[in-house]
Amino acid sequence: MQLGEIHTTVHLSIDDAKKLDETAKKLGKTRSQLMMLLMLRIVAHWRELRRKFFSVKYQRACRGGSWKVKHVFLSGKEYELCIDMRKFFKWSVSALLAFAIHMYLEEILAGGKEKAQEEADNYFLAAYDFAGKFDKNNICWHTIWFLSEKLAQRLNR
């Protein structure tokens, strides 16, 4: 664990946890790095996924009830992005990751190590900030996801 990293866990079905770890190994990435490649793929759908006045959805129970707790180490900005996604999209971080595994893992694996490294180098969260402002009887929160130029271009399609 590096300075500034936040240690947390995700809960995945045994099959999804195995896929995540095996793919990370094949691509020469850590579990946490692959998780963020997957989570940033979901960010591209921010307009369709945003929800308000809904409760957070969790994963469906898996067959046999077999779950695996996986430890991940995220930078502060990555951690904040993930919990923001939970708040804005109304899905648990683990459920979002499981969805991304099913939707994007094969595509990332098919691209190979070089493509995964190129994606990590070009499509990332550059910085994160949030601020609050009190005006009369309102508190207004501003959450800012500073995206890499390439990630912003992908989202702007």
N, C-alpha and C positions, 0 to 999 in steps of 0.2 A: 504494500500500500504506500503510495506517495503522499507527500504533504499536500493537504488541500483536497484529498480524495475523500469521498463519503462512502462508507461501507453500508450496503443495504442488501436485501434479499428479494428474489422473485420466486413465485411459486408456479411451477409448470408441471404438466403431466410428465410421467416418466419418458414417454416417447418424444415429446417436445424438448425436454431437457437433454436427452441423448442427441437429438438432431442438432441442437444448438452447440453442444460441446464438440461433437464430431466435426461439424462444419468449421467451427473456429480453429480447430487443430489443422484441418486440411488447408485452410487459408492463411495459417500462420498468425492468427489474431487471438487475443484473449477473449474470453466469454463476454466481458464488459464492452470491448471494442465492437464485437459483432452485434451485441445488443443495440448499441447506439447506431450502427449502420442500419439496422432494421427499424428502430424507432424513428429515425430521420426520414425513412421512406413513408411512414405514416403521416408525418408533418405535411407532406405534399397534399394531403386531403383535408387540410384544416377547415376549409369552408364547409364541406359536407359533414364533417364530424362534430362540429361545435354544437353543444346542447346547453340549455338552461332549464331549470325547474324539473330535472330528472334526478333520480338517485343513481349512484355509481353502479355500473353493471360489473359483475364478476364472471369468471369462467364457469362454464357448465361443469357439473360433476363429471369426472372422467370415469371410464369403465374400470371397475374394480377399485375405484377410490385411491389409485396410486399416484401420489404427488411427490414431487421432488423440490426441495428448497435449494436454490442456487444462490451463492454469494456473488455479488458484483461490486466493483469499485468504480465509482463515477466521479468525474470532476464536479465541482460545485455547480457549474452552469449546466452540465448534463443532468444532474440530479434535479435541479429546479425545473428544467424543461420537462422531464418525465412527470413530476408532480403537477406541473401546469397542464400537461396533456390529460392527466387524470381529472383535474378540475374542469377543464374546458370541454373535453370530449365525453366525460361521464363514463369512463371505463377504467378499471383498475390498471395499474402499470403492468401487472402480470398478464392480464387479459389482452392488453394492447400488444405486448411482446408475443404472446401465443398467436394472436391474429397475424402479426408480421411474419412469424416463423412459417405459418401456413401459406401466406401470400407471396413472400419475397425470398425466402431462404434458398430455394432451388435456383432462382434467377441469379442471386449473388454467387452461389457455388459454381454455377455454369460459367460465370465470367472469369473464374480462377483467381489466383493470388494477385496477379498484376492489376486486374480490374478492381478487386476489392481494395487494394492499396491506393489506386487512383481515386476511387470513390471516397476513401477515408481522407485523402489529401485535399479533395476539392469540395466535398459536400459535408459541411460540418457547421456546428453552432459556433460562431466566432466569439460571441460574448453574450452576456445576459445581464439584464438590469430590471429593477422594478422600483417604483416610487409611489408614494401616496400624497394626495393633496386634499386639504380640508378647505371647503368653501361653503360658508353659511352652514347649512345642515347636511352637507354631502361630503362623504369621503370618496374620492375617486382614485382608484388604483390603476397604474399604468404598468403593464408587463411588456418588456421589450426583449424579443428574441433577435439578436443580431446574427443574421445568417451569412455564410460565405457567399461570395458573388455567384458561384456556380449553383449553389443550393437555391438561392433566390431566383435565379433564372429558371431552374427546374419547376419551382413553385408558381412562377408567373405564366406558365404555359396555358 
